[in-house]
Amino acid sequence: MDIPTTRWGIIGPGRIAHTFAKAAAVVDGAVLHAVASRDADRSRQFAGQYQIPRVYDSYEALAADPEVDAVYIATPHRYHREQALLCLEAGKAVLCEKPLTVNAAETRALIDLAHKKQVFLMEALWSRYLPIYSHVRDWLDSGLIGDVELIQSTLGFAMTRDPNDRLLKHELAGGALLDLGVYNIAMSQWVQGDPGHGGQGADRGRAVPRHRIRVPDRGGDALHPGRPAGKPGHDPRAEPGHHDGHGPHPRRHRPALYVRVVSS
């Protein structure tokens, strides 16, 4: 079967965009066609590294390119909404880095526009596509491990604390919740299979009733993302790269997500 060609445009040639470009090189039908950044030199350097023929110094120009079929958005979280809206309005399919937006209202606006325009919109959350999870889905859907009673997930990685890094900059929507917590939330929802929360179990036939899920409430900013740092309930241990000196330091390796499911 012939695989159709998809010509990709990339917005934001930063760290994660390099990973995407390297992966696209081994995907049948994927063609890197254009890249856009407000830093023209950065765009040209990226384009040269991956043999991308078109370079733009504005996102509007890339979205207007009639030969771009889909756009991968790899900018900081704060800009996802406006850039995704721009591309959807132009009729481009959109694959946007996680988190898709910084709040539910922005996400709903994007989903509504994608439906209106009848174009593809997806959050790039790679964990959902690791091979192990197809087996986990089968275990859950078949009832092999029983009903899920509790979900406990952990994710972390060590990093150098740089206040200018977008991971920690408040004005760029940095912080542990949006950069790391989205994995825990998304995978926990996926395990639940709750149709009201987009769980994949909803379209695989077996949704776990929400009243059977017990989630311990330990407080802190993970449950109150709008609470400013330093206010009551703020826990600095939730911040990327924090280590309080007690216990082993997090190993310096690629982030790993562990989802522990306790079943009856």
HELIX and SHEET records of a PDB file:
HELIX    1   1 ARG A   15  ALA A   24  1                                  10    
HELIX    2   2 ALA A   40  TYR A   50  1                                  11    
HELIX    3   3 TYR A   59  ALA A   64  1                                   6    
HELIX    4   4 HIS A   77  TYR A   79  5                                   3    
HELIX    5   5 HIS A   80  GLU A   89  1                                  10    
HELIX    6   6 ALA A  104  LYS A  117  1                                  14    
HELIX    7   7 TRP A  126  TYR A  129  5                                   4    
HELIX    8   8 ILE A  132  SER A  142  1                                  11    
HELIX    9   9 HIS A  170  LEU A  172  5                                   3    
HELIX   10  10 ALA A  176  ALA A  176  1                                   1    
HELIX   11  11 LEU A  177  GLY A  181  3                                   5    
HELIX   12  12 VAL A  182  GLN A  192  1                                  11    
HELIX   13  13 PRO A  195  HIS A  197  5                                   3    
HELIX   14  14 GLN A  200  ASP A  203  5                                   4    
HELIX   15  15 ARG A  210  ARG A  212  5                                   3    
HELIX   16  16 PRO A  236  ALA A  238  5                                   3    
SHEET    1   A 6 ARG A  54  TYR A  56  0                                        
SHEET    2   A 6 ALA A  30  ALA A  36  1                                        
SHEET    3   A 6 THR A   6  ILE A  11  1                                        
SHEET    4   A 6 ALA A  70  ILE A  73  1                                        
SHEET    5   A 6 ALA A  93  GLU A  97  1                                        
SHEET    6   A 6 LEU A 121  ALA A 124  1                                        
SHEET    1   B 2 VAL A 148  GLY A 156  0                                        
SHEET    2   B 2 ALA A 256  SER A 263 -1                                        
END                                                                             
